[in-house]
Amino acid sequence: MDKSVLLKRKASLETEVVELAEGVAVTVRGLTNAEVRKCRETAKDDRKRYEYLLVSTGMTDPDMTEAEVSLWLEGDPDDPDDVGAPAGDAVQVMAAIQRLSGLAKEDATKSVPRVRGGRRR
């Protein structure tokens, strides 16, 4: 493998429209390695915050902050009637961002070579 091939690879920042229930649509894009790393470092071990950061970074229309993503998905903590968005909204948006970023499970396993034969002893 020629390392120049690897050095020329750049993240694809393609966008995709995600159709949510009731005719609502959002636009998302893939993330760069640096953006994913920044989300991980900022969120530390807080999985929920990590997801909010990924969505706020990857969703381009509408453009939302981490706090706005939290309000959308979880609802307003000061309003007992606001229970947040349907769970499917977060799942669909996250899945699209992960797929466009090459983070989806099927993307990761595509490039892993399969080992042939039995176990080594």
Disulfide bonds with the S-S distance in Angstrom:
none
